């Protein structure tokens, strides 16, 4: 099949950037989207031109490294699919595809379609953990977890941190990501003790990183390749609100 | 874990309320609670206004009652004004923050599943704010440059005079539709801001919010329509 690509080319964070047009006369429908870009890049290298920079790692849809916007859809128009798992058979002959990086103040462009998503890592650092005294291995059933809670927690934990929610949100909010991280720990007994401070710290960090707020549009959930739902944002709000009311400063520093 | 300890202390270092107001979740909470207050006013105001269909005597008596019931009216006004200021401030600040969050717009517009009402909250909100100022000048204060024939105490006559002006009918109607749009998203999303979402109830809340928005718009529109069609006349 024949495709025309209009790809956002930007030398570095300071460059203004522009679209460049590439004609691909023979795209195999069995290729993944990223394989198609690999082919294009080989061609560009052969011609002595700069290849298109894009993020990718596992190419199995589980690492969260890849992602850009195809024709206004983060990760492309196929639901529940990362762009590395998106196959060219979903497009038709003669189509023009416009590729842009995920755009947000918190996601500076490194080059072309590659962006810096370390803001998400810093949100996780602010509270996406459980503090456990590591000791000998415990009996597997010593802490009981309800089936529904464990399922819901797993749904939240399926977030791969790709940032498509931010890309899709008209407010460039990472609420779905943050809500997912807060929920997957908060739903389990191991995460319960730190549930409210976790929400306080992660929501605060989320704002500090320059993400926008949630206005319950729902674009994030539509774009999420892992199908996270808006429920996790409600849970984040609930934990945050409860945490604001009940938060106590530590009375004494440890031990005692 | 140095990172953890440092950030655990952060949220309460200043004042709990200030941190809460600074956070986007806090602002949304304030927006939701004040929104509910303002909604009750929209409903109450409609119930009062519907008396226009019962004729001049009844309507003017009601207006007269309100003007003299200072013990009810003033606390209501103060609460509503405070709610309005908080609601508008939170909304505008959140909107500005969202704009800052994406300084570089997409060249190809995002394929968004957003409902028309959710996308236009800031605009329907600002329209409502503008309308409110105009409406107070027009029918409460009777400012001469807005309402030339205003007579204090003659609420019914003032109402009819307003809706005999075609421009005002258009502006009032557009604003009422705007408020309907605003409510149909607000009445749904406030639950999310309060932390409530449920697979059974949320879709129902969404539908009810839309219905309430449409119903209130239509109910309010009957008043200018009543004057235009002659059902409400001097």
Interface residues (C-beta under 8 A of the other chain):
Chain A: X8 X19 X69 X71 X72 X73 X77 X98 X100 X103 X104 X105 X106 X125 X126 X127 X129 X131 X168 X170 X171 X172 X173 X197 X200 X201 X203 X204 X205 X206 X207 X210 X211 X212 X213 X214 X215 X216 X217 X218 X219 X222 X230 X231 X233 X234 X235 X236 X237 X238 X239 X240 X241 X242 X243 X244 X247 X249 X250
Chain B: X1 X3 X4 X7 X8 X9 X10 X11 X12 X16 X19 X20 X22 X23 X24 X25 X26 X27 X28 X29 X94 X97 X98 X99 X100 X101 X102 X103 X104 X105 X106 X107 X108 X109 X110 X111 X112 X113 X114 X115 X118 X119 X121 X185 X188 X189 X191 X192 X193 X194 X195 X196 X197 X199
